[in-house]
Amino acid sequence: MAVAPGEHLVEGLTAVVTRYSDNMQALKVQVKNGRLVVDEPTNLPEGAEVEVVVIDDKLTTEERAELHASLDRALDDSEAGRSMDAGEYLKQYRAGRADRPAR
């Protein structure tokens, strides 16, 4: 969801601001008095455009930490060469489901 200049989000929502490039960066921001406030320093260049995505997935802090840890492990596996072609994975997954009763 992109936020146009002057557009307000619902107060109290937490948003993540990202810059898409070779070095993607996520920043935590909060809405205060209808304005986005960055809670941490950034080295973004002056005038840099950012896209704001509102996180509204109902995850608890613990669930979000588990999700991020799982994604980190997946990235580590990929970087270590422990990966599989998506088409091959789906083929194996579907073959394993063939013996299960339909829902």
N, C-alpha and C positions, 0 to 999 in steps of 0.2 A: 504494500500500500504506500504510495508516494504521498507526501504531504506538501501541498502547495504553500508558497509564502502566505502567511496570514491565516492559514487553515488551522483549526484547533482540534486536538484530540481530546478524548474524555479524560478529565483530570484523574490522576492516580494510576493511569496505565503506565507500564514500563515498556520501553521500546528499545530495539537494538538498531544502531546506525551502522551501515556498512559501506565501504568504498570498494567497488569491484575493480581489481587490477591483479597483477602478478603477486602483489603483497596485500591481500584482502585484510581488512582490519575491522574488528567489531568493537563498538563502544557502548557502554551502558549509559542510557539517558533516562530521565524521568520528566513527566509533564508536571509543571508547577505554574499555576496561574495561567494556564493555556499556552505556555511556552515550553519548548524542549530545552532541558538543562543537562549538559554533559557533566557527569560526576567524576571524571578522571581526565588527566592531561592527554593531549593528542599532538602528534607531529604532522597533522594534515596541513597542506599548504594553504595559505590565505586564498579564499575564494573557492576552495574545493567544494564540489557538489557531493552530497551524500543522499542515499536512499534510506528511508525509514520504514521498517517492518515492525508492526505491532505484534508482540508475542501474547497470544491469548489461547494457549493450549491446555490450560488448567493443570499443568505439571506442578508438583510440589518442588521445593528446593532440593529435596533428596532425590526425587525422580529425575529432575533436570541434571543433577550431578551424575547419576547413574547413566543417563543418556549420553552425556558428554564423555564419560569414561569409556563407554562402549564405542563411541565414534572414534575416540583416540586410539583404542585397540585396533579397530578396523583400519585406520590409517597406517598404524605401525605395521600391521600384517601386509598391507598393500605395498608399502615402501620396502619391506623385506622380501617381496616376491611371493608372498603367500596369498595368491588371489586366483580367481577363476573367471573365465569368460562368462558373462551374464547369460548368454544363450545356453551354454553347457550346464550352468547351474539350474536354469529353469527345466531343462530336459531331465536332469537327475531328480529334481524336486517332483516333477509331474509323474515320473516313473515310480517314485516312492509312494505317491498318493493313489496310484492306480488300484492298490489292494484295499484301500479304505472305503468304508460304505459312504454313499452320498448323504449329504445333510438334508 
